[in-house]
Amino acid sequence: MLFSGMYGLVSLTDQSAVSWLVLGIVLLFVFLWYERRCESPVLDIRIFWQNRTFIYSNIAAMINYGATYAVAFLLALYLQYVRGFSAEGAGVILVAQPPVQTFFSPVAGHLSDRIEPRIVATVGMGIMTPGLSVFIFPTPDTPLLIIVCTLLWLGLGYALFSSPNTNAIMSSVDIRHLGIASGMVATMRSMGQVLSMAIAMLCFSVYLGTATISSLNYPQFMDAVTTAFLVFSGICMVGIFASYARGTIR
């Protein structure tokens, strides 16, 4: 189901894409139908229908990863091909984000024990949206300081979102469903990461086709990057509403 859907999304410029997407949708309904009737389901579907916080928190998690996972990939290409940095130089710039996440994630987790997780997580998603929007307008002359500061800003937003959101997911279920909740955290993360890369690859397919990135097609490459970040900013904005709509857990 996941393979068919994601492959169809990546291959939207190909004639076979619709067939893959339809197959993925059909398999989704088959999976849901079977799991609802199975005595020992792999995924207890009822936990979604009866738990607003759980379903919206998982949707928010997938949206978050879908909007942010490909950022490092796109910026790495931009820094190397457009700005002329080496792979090592681009890596040094991109490493600005993880330390901020590492420092603030435990803080956000403790904060979500005192304040409703949806408040902290929604603030985090709200911080990331304008951060992603900055990368909609990259140019060969964009100051490096702006790129680094934006990465730091995104790291803060991700830290404020991730720990409280996981807290909300794990706190919204009974003890007997903790295994399912933990599995869904990992599943939403993987699905979001695949979705993020699928969006990036789709943009490249539309603007570059099968061409290799070179100085001859830098304008098309920049158009692809701009479009990808435009989509990421849009879905992150949707994620704000999904995060806030989860309701309270206390």
C-alpha positions as CSV (number, residue, x, y, z in Angstrom):
1,M,0.0,0.0,0.0
2,L,2.7,2.5,1.1
3,F,5.0,1.6,-1.8
4,S,2.3,1.9,-4.4
5,G,1.1,5.3,-3.1
6,M,4.5,6.8,-2.7
7,Y,5.9,5.4,-6.0
8,G,2.8,6.8,-7.7
9,L,3.4,10.2,-6.1
10,V,7.1,10.3,-7.1
11,S,6.2,9.2,-10.7
12,L,3.4,11.7,-11.3
13,T,5.1,12.9,-14.5
14,D,4.8,9.3,-15.8
15,Q,1.7,7.7,-17.4
16,S,1.8,4.8,-14.9
17,A,1.5,7.1,-11.9
18,V,-2.3,7.0,-11.8
19,S,-2.3,3.3,-11.8
20,W,0.1,3.1,-8.9
21,L,-1.9,5.7,-6.9
22,V,-5.2,3.9,-7.5
23,L,-3.6,0.6,-6.4
24,G,-2.3,2.2,-3.3
25,I,-5.8,3.6,-2.5
26,V,-7.4,0.2,-3.1
27,L,-4.9,-1.6,-0.9
28,L,-5.5,1.1,1.8
29,F,-9.2,0.2,1.9
30,V,-8.4,-3.5,1.8
31,F,-6.1,-3.1,4.8
32,L,-8.6,-1.1,6.8
33,W,-11.4,-3.6,6.0
34,Y,-9.2,-6.6,7.0
35,E,-7.8,-5.0,10.2
36,R,-11.3,-4.1,11.5
37,R,-12.4,-7.7,11.2
38,C,-9.3,-9.4,12.4
39,E,-9.3,-10.7,16.0
40,S,-5.6,-9.8,16.5
41,P,-5.0,-6.9,14.1
42,V,-1.5,-5.5,13.3
43,L,-3.1,-2.1,13.8
44,D,-6.2,-1.6,15.9
45,I,-8.1,0.8,13.8
46,R,-10.5,1.6,16.6
47,I,-7.8,3.5,18.4
48,F,-8.1,6.1,15.6
49,W,-11.9,6.4,15.4
50,Q,-12.3,6.8,19.2
51,N,-9.4,9.1,20.0
52,R,-9.3,12.6,18.5
53,T,-6.0,13.5,20.2
54,F,-4.3,10.4,18.9
55,I,-5.3,10.7,15.2
56,Y,-4.6,14.5,15.0
57,S,-1.3,14.1,16.7
58,N,-0.2,11.4,14.3
59,I,-1.4,13.5,11.3
60,A,0.6,16.5,12.7
61,A,3.7,14.3,13.0
62,M,3.5,13.1,9.4
63,I,2.9,16.6,8.2
64,N,5.9,17.9,10.3
65,Y,8.3,15.3,8.9
66,G,6.8,15.7,5.4
67,A,7.6,19.5,5.5
68,T,11.1,19.3,7.0
69,Y,12.9,16.1,6.1
70,A,14.0,17.1,2.6
71,V,15.2,20.5,3.8
72,A,18.8,19.3,4.4
73,F,18.7,17.5,1.0
74,L,17.6,20.5,-0.9
75,L,19.9,22.9,0.9
76,A,22.9,20.6,0.4
77,L,22.4,20.7,-3.4
78,Y,21.8,24.4,-3.3
79,L,25.0,25.1,-1.3
80,Q,27.1,22.9,-3.5
81,Y,25.8,23.6,-7.0
82,V,24.7,27.2,-6.7
83,R,26.9,28.6,-4.0
84,G,30.0,26.5,-4.9
85,F,30.6,25.0,-1.4
86,S,32.3,21.6,-1.1
87,A,30.3,18.7,0.4
88,E,32.2,19.2,3.6
89,G,31.5,22.9,3.6
90,A,27.8,22.4,3.0
91,G,27.7,19.8,5.8
92,V,29.3,22.2,8.3
93,I,26.6,24.8,7.5
94,L,23.7,22.3,7.8
95,V,25.0,21.0,11.1
96,A,23.8,24.3,12.6
97,Q,20.3,22.9,13.1
98,P,20.8,19.7,15.1
99,P,22.5,21.2,18.2
100,V,19.5,23.5,18.7
101,Q,17.1,20.6,18.5
102,T,19.3,18.6,20.9
103,F,19.3,21.4,23.5
104,F,15.7,22.4,23.3
105,S,13.9,19.0,22.9
106,P,14.2,18.0,26.5
107,V,13.2,21.5,27.6
108,A,10.1,21.3,25.4
109,G,9.3,17.8,26.7
110,H,9.4,19.0,30.3
111,L,7.3,22.0,29.3
112,S,4.6,19.8,27.8
113,D,4.3,18.1,31.1
114,R,3.2,21.4,32.6
115,I,1.3,22.9,29.7
116,E,-1.0,21.2,27.2
117,P,1.2,19.5,24.6
118,R,-1.0,20.8,21.8
119,I,0.0,24.4,22.8
120,V,3.7,23.8,22.8
121,A,3.6,21.6,19.6
122,T,1.5,24.1,17.8
123,V,3.9,26.9,18.7
124,G,6.7,24.8,17.3
125,M,4.8,24.2,14.0
126,G,4.0,27.9,13.9
127,I,7.7,28.7,14.2
128,M,8.7,26.3,11.4
129,T,6.3,27.7,8.9
130,P,7.9,31.1,8.4
131,G,11.3,29.4,8.6
132,L,10.5,27.2,5.6
133,S,9.0,30.3,3.8
134,V,12.5,32.0,3.9
135,F,13.8,29.3,1.6
136,I,11.1,30.0,-1.0
137,F,13.2,32.9,-2.2
138,P,16.8,31.6,-2.4
139,T,19.3,33.3,-4.8
140,P,23.0,32.9,-5.5
141,D,23.5,36.0,-3.4
142,T,21.5,35.1,-0.3
143,P,23.6,35.9,2.7
144,L,25.0,32.8,4.4
145,L,24.0,34.3,7.8
146,I,20.4,34.2,6.8
147,I,20.6,30.6,5.9
148,V,22.3,29.6,9.2
149,C,19.9,31.7,11.3
150,T,17.0,30.1,9.5
151,L,18.3,26.6,10.2
152,L,18.7,27.6,13.9
153,W,15.1,28.8,13.8
154,L,13.9,25.6,12.2
155,G,15.8,23.6,14.8
156,L,14.0,25.5,17.6
157,G,10.6,24.9,16.0
158,Y,11.3,21.2,15.5
159,A,12.4,20.8,19.1
160,L,9.2,22.5,20.4
161,F,7.0,20.3,18.2
162,S,8.6,16.9,18.3
163,S,8.8,16.1,22.0
164,P,5.4,17.5,23.0
165,N,3.8,15.8,20.0
166,T,5.2,12.5,21.0
167,N,4.1,13.1,24.6
168,A,0.6,13.8,23.4
169,I,0.5,10.6,21.3
170,M,1.8,8.4,24.1
171,S,-0.4,10.0,26.8
172,S,-3.6,9.8,24.8
173,V,-3.9,6.0,24.8
174,D,-4.4,3.3,27.5
175,I,-1.4,1.3,28.7
176,R,-2.4,-1.7,26.6
177,H,-2.1,0.5,23.5
178,L,1.3,1.9,24.2
179,G,3.0,-0.5,21.7
180,I,0.6,0.7,19.0
181,A,1.2,4.3,19.9
182,S,5.0,3.9,19.8
183,G,4.8,2.1,16.5
184,M,2.6,4.8,15.0
185,V,5.2,7.4,16.0
186,A,7.8,5.6,14.0
187,T,5.4,4.9,11.1
188,M,4.3,8.6,10.8
189,R,8.0,9.6,10.9
190,S,8.8,7.2,8.1
191,M,5.8,8.2,6.0
192,G,6.5,11.9,6.4
193,Q,10.1,11.4,5.4
194,V,9.2,9.5,2.3
195,L,6.5,12.1,1.5
196,S,9.0,14.9,1.9
197,M,11.5,13.3,-0.5
198,A,8.7,12.4,-2.9
199,I,7.7,16.1,-3.1
200,A,11.3,17.1,-3.7
201,M,11.8,14.5,-6.4
202,L,8.5,15.4,-8.0
203,C,9.6,19.0,-8.3
204,F,12.9,17.9,-9.8
205,S,11.0,15.7,-12.3
206,V,8.8,18.6,-13.3
207,Y,11.5,21.2,-13.8
208,L,14.6,19.2,-14.7
209,G,13.2,15.9,-16.0
210,T,16.1,13.4,-16.3
211,A,18.7,16.1,-16.8
212,T,21.8,16.2,-14.5
213,I,22.1,19.4,-12.4
214,S,24.7,21.7,-14.1
215,S,25.3,25.4,-14.7
216,L,23.2,25.1,-17.8
217,N,20.0,24.4,-15.9
218,Y,20.5,26.3,-12.6
219,P,17.4,28.4,-13.2
220,Q,15.3,25.3,-13.5
221,F,17.0,23.8,-10.4
222,M,16.2,27.0,-8.4
223,D,12.6,26.8,-9.6
224,A,12.3,23.2,-8.4
225,V,13.8,24.2,-5.0
226,T,11.4,27.2,-4.7
227,T,8.4,25.1,-5.6
228,A,9.4,22.4,-3.0
229,F,9.7,24.9,-0.2
230,L,6.5,26.6,-1.2
231,V,4.7,23.2,-0.9
232,F,6.5,22.5,2.4
233,S,5.4,25.9,3.8
234,G,1.8,25.2,2.7
235,I,1.6,21.7,4.3
236,C,3.3,23.0,7.5
237,M,0.6,25.7,7.7
238,V,-2.0,22.9,7.5
239,G,-0.1,21.1,10.3
240,I,-0.6,24.1,12.6
241,F,-4.4,23.5,12.4
242,A,-4.0,19.7,12.8
243,S,-1.8,20.2,15.8
244,Y,-4.1,22.6,17.5
245,A,-7.3,20.6,16.7
246,R,-6.1,17.6,18.6
247,G,-7.8,18.8,21.8
248,T,-6.6,18.5,25.4
249,I,-5.3,15.4,27.1
250,R,-5.8,16.6,30.7
